[in-house]
Amino acid sequence: MGELSQSCEIRRAFTNTKMFDVNNSANEHELSQPFTGGAFEIIVEIFQHKLIERGLIHEELEKLA
């Protein structure tokens, strides 16, 4: 998941950044990274469970992700 802006920058949603990593930052984009990463992980989990429910992937494959 990502997005393009008019400045042609790519914003990635996959990040392992934690609040501890940006605790002293005043940059709003850095501060949003932990939330964005967590929200993305939840979306991926839901998507994987839907794939399993529909028989499109096996549970073993989901455990590897």
C-alpha positions as CSV (number, residue, x, y, z in Angstrom):
1,M,0.0,0.0,0.0
2,G,1.3,3.4,-0.8
3,E,0.4,6.7,-2.4
4,L,1.8,9.1,-4.9
5,S,1.8,12.8,-4.3
6,Q,2.1,15.6,-6.9
7,S,5.8,15.8,-5.9
8,C,6.1,12.2,-7.2
9,E,7.2,10.9,-3.8
10,I,6.1,7.4,-2.7
11,R,4.8,7.0,0.8
12,R,5.1,3.4,2.1
13,A,2.7,2.0,4.7
14,F,4.9,-0.9,5.7
15,T,7.2,0.2,8.5
16,N,8.6,-1.2,11.7
17,T,8.9,2.2,13.3
18,K,7.8,2.4,16.9
19,M,6.8,5.4,19.0
20,F,10.1,5.0,20.9
21,D,11.9,5.7,17.6
22,V,10.1,9.0,17.0
23,N,9.5,10.1,20.6
24,N,11.5,13.3,20.4
25,S,10.5,14.2,16.8
26,A,8.5,17.3,16.0
27,N,8.0,16.1,12.4
28,E,4.3,15.1,11.9
29,H,5.2,12.6,9.2
30,E,7.7,10.8,11.4
31,L,5.2,10.8,14.2
32,S,2.5,9.2,12.0
33,Q,4.7,6.3,10.9
34,P,4.0,3.9,13.9
35,F,0.3,4.4,13.4
36,T,0.5,3.9,9.7
37,G,2.5,0.7,10.1
38,G,0.2,-0.7,12.7
39,A,-2.9,0.1,10.6
40,F,-1.3,-1.5,7.6
41,E,-0.5,-4.7,9.5
42,I,-4.2,-4.9,10.6
43,I,-5.4,-4.5,7.0
44,V,-3.0,-7.3,5.9
45,E,-4.2,-9.6,8.6
46,I,-7.8,-9.1,7.6
47,F,-7.0,-9.6,3.9
48,Q,-5.1,-12.9,4.7
49,H,-8.0,-14.2,6.8
50,K,-10.5,-13.4,4.0
51,L,-8.2,-15.3,1.5
52,I,-8.2,-18.3,3.9
53,E,-12.0,-18.2,4.3
54,R,-12.4,-18.3,0.5
55,G,-10.0,-21.2,0.2
56,L,-7.5,-19.1,-1.9
57,I,-4.6,-19.7,0.4
58,H,-3.8,-22.3,3.1
59,E,-3.4,-21.4,6.8
60,E,0.2,-22.6,6.7
61,L,1.0,-19.9,4.1
62,E,-0.6,-17.2,6.3
63,K,1.6,-18.3,9.3
64,L,4.7,-17.7,7.2
65,A,3.8,-14.1,6.4
